[in-house]
């Protein structure tokens, strides 16, 4: 059972490997500080933060976001460490944007969970006002065992005051470094989707800046990474990243050498966007008629993206209200039945039977009322989906959308990419597009190891691998299709050649950078080339000269598809994969793993950070994603190309033709 802590309360921990999940309702930077038995931090290397997210036994998020998942391994802590403090801070305001104190935002919520998602303890940090940094909770040793304590100690002076209070001499420098790392992350993001208004109309409020997961996962991954919900991070979260490459192409090619990298999206405005289109007047007593693009935004693409987010939030909250009402009805019925049975007099003359019937009748009435409310809200969302889905651009649309038949290679990168659909068991009639911000802020993992689908059918391991590769190819094809010509490059590592049939659409249309790499030598060559690329771009950025790369250097985004992992991979190759996962996304190198985690169990905990860093997707429907608001288990459905359709090959053929024209 979950322990709901109040300030100062503690609770024992029976597990050493934990996740700490944070939901703040606004972007916050998360950090974790190690300290000795006196609560003293010995140096900056004892703090995991966005600028240095990994410390022994600790891994935190790399940027500010409304939802976080921090990884903690207490067994990996040195004997000198007696406390692990989880820290939250509001990003330093930029030009007056964003809240400057926790008293102006919703109370942050922190939960300690096992790796299986089971919640051990939770704490809602209330009573904050002028504070901009807070020690949320601490994990501490006591008589050889670990416990968690709710702290909630806030600091109006921010992280500098917090670190100074914990005895760190470099408090100001470390706080400034964290602010700089967070600012770099915020600069790569665009506005997150706005919340729905409480009124019944379909308009949206102005979007507030936010960044994500990881998550994610909203859906890391939700239609934007849930976040953290999506995939664990990021949380899903939440949306992540912005629609602009993180290097090279993000700068003006005619800018002076050594100038700063401009991470802002050239098509995004900073002033208030125009209001959304007004919905047609509703008939008296009837709900407002839905309109495609009725959210705020500068373009129809941005409005549709925000509208999809709003639909996701609406469905999450209406389902939560229904579940809460059913739980209340069950609890009330149980109490009434208990009272009726506890009185011996009610067992005589049929009074007990009458009391039980009355309790069940009240239960049915409450549940019917809740269901009617849910059905009404779902019907409105279905009606909205029916006008939104046909209006979606190719990057947001399903493969069966007619817009793909009029497909043309775009001239600029879209805001987001559709990775599939999300649904809840209470509302089977509605599917919400799962949208992920571009460019990718984390890699993708297509899980080929699940064998039981939600409909009860059994899929053997051979079919699962085939389905997983088909899903990976569909994702890769969509990424190629939504990027401008020659701005996205795909490499494939297929050591045993088992994915040849699934890879045929990519290989035969000529959109791959080269033939799929096979054998141990092929794996070594591709990984060495991509890790060298990451090193080169990082050196150029650190030297302040992003345009000083070697002549002919390919500045496009790079995607590596890895099939049949860990077959054909030695320890060096595994370490290179982890390096690409950690360092690649920031410089435009992304990873898509097609693998069964159980098959790589022989590597032990070495690969745990790799799996946590990837957004897990499945080739069959699976309820493994959670939203950041109420924690629903959402069923993810992969993007399916209609059976017998040639749309994927037709789109890839146009991409290949555009590339040949571009390179002439």
Buried (B, 14 or more C-beta within 10 A) or exposed (E): EEBBBEBEEBBEBEBEBBBBBBBBBBBBBBBBBBBBEEBEBBEBEBBBBBBBBEBEBBBBBBBBBBBBBBBBBBEBBEEEBBBBBBBBBBBBEEEEEBBBBBBEBEBBBBBBBBEEBEBBBBBBBEEBEEBBBBBBBBBBBEEEEBBBBBBBBBBBBBBBBBBBBBBBEBBBEBBBBBBEBBBBBBBBBBBBBBBBEEEEBBBBBEBBBBBBBBBBBBBBBBBBBBBBBBBBBBBBBBBBBBBBBBBBBBBEEEEEEEEEBBBBBEBBEEEEBEEBBEBEEEEEEEBBBBBBBBBBBBBBBBBBBBBBBBBBBBBBBBBBBBBEBBEBBEEBBEEBBEEBEEEEEBEEEEEBEEBBEEBEEBBEEBBEEBBEBBBEBBBBBBBBBEBBBEBBBBBBBBBEBEBBEEBEBBEEBBBBBBBBBBBBEBBEEBBBBBBBBBBBBBBBBBBBBBBEBEEEEEBEEEBBBBBBBBBBBBBBBBBBBBBBBBBBBBBBBBBEBBBBEBBEBBBEBEBBBEEBBBBBEBBBBBBEBBBEBBEBBBEBBEEEEBBEBEEEEBBBBBBBBBBBBBBBBEEEBBBBBBBBBBBBBBBBBBBBBBBBBEBBEEBEEEBBBBBBBBBBBBBBBBBBBBBBBBBBEBBBBBBBBEEEEEBBBBBBBBBBBBBEEEEE
